[in-house]
Amino acid sequence: MKALPPLALLAGGLATRMRPLTETIPKSLLDVAGKPFLDHQLALFAHQGVKRVVVCAGFLGEMMRDFAGDGARWGLSIEWSFDGDQLLGTGGALMQALPLLGEEFIVTYGDSYLDEPFAPIVEAFKTSGQPALMTVFRNEGRYDTSNIEFEGGRLKRYDKVNLTPAMRHIDYGLQVLKAEALNGWPKGQKFDLSAVYSSMVEQGRMAGYETARRFHEIGSREGLAGLDALLKGQE
């Protein structure tokens, strides 16, 4: 299997929606099918062909590092990038991790479980000629709030706040970026990647890749229960 670019795992949030479960452990270590969720995630990354993971950690991130270490038990090489005294948001955390990631990389979230094959998505990114690619799923409001206008294979609009009736797709939770996609954004300051993506879509600088497989997540109690049942069923 062809090696994929490094993967940035954004796992620095406070997980307020999952309290009180996440008051003393990070969301990534919540139990799913008898194991910490991070265990399932890292095994999935290795299965997908990922070799290097950079974890962008914040709240209780040291507990994640104590659990996963250097990633050797999953056949991965893991490096750690910590927000520091102030949480940096998804954008600020990714900006801080750029020296570890290099010129191009995959981005996903610490609460997402995505079993769509990564390799074709990376290939689509490489052939697109764009500095970024977003994977989308035709959601129709089923699993979360749809936030993307996607038509004819093109991203036309991405906005998590100003929703329109034409938004039938949703951000699947897997992007591929070149480091240049973050040019002009502030270093050491808090900002959200959704602002970066929205701007790039508006400029026509973000390719789209549609998956027919739904995403799974543990960012809500319903999502956690659903993934727990799914993975228990695969044992």
PEUR-V283874 format. One line per field, one symbol per residue. psi: psi as a letter, one per 20 degrees, with the letter a starting at -180 (. if undefined). burial: + if it has 16 or more other ideal C-beta (glycine too) atoms within 10 Angstrom, else -. Layout:
psi = ???
burial = ???
//
This chain:
psi = ppqrrqppooljrilhhjqjhkhiqqhijqpoljqphhggghhggghijqhppopoqdpkhhhghhghcjjhijkropqpoqhbhppirhghggghighhhbhqrqpaqijqoojpphghggghghihjqiqpppqpnhkjgiaopjpoppkjpphpopignqqhinirqohjoqpqqhihjpiqqqjqprphhhgggghghikjorqppqipqqqrkirhggghghggghhii.
burial = ---++++++++++-+--+---+--++++++-++--+++++++-+++-+-++++++++++++-++---+--+--+-+-+-++++----+++++++++++-++--+++++++++++-+-+--++-++----++++++++-+---+--+++++----++++++------+++++++++++++-++--+-----+-++-+++-++----++++-+--++++++---++-+++--+----
//
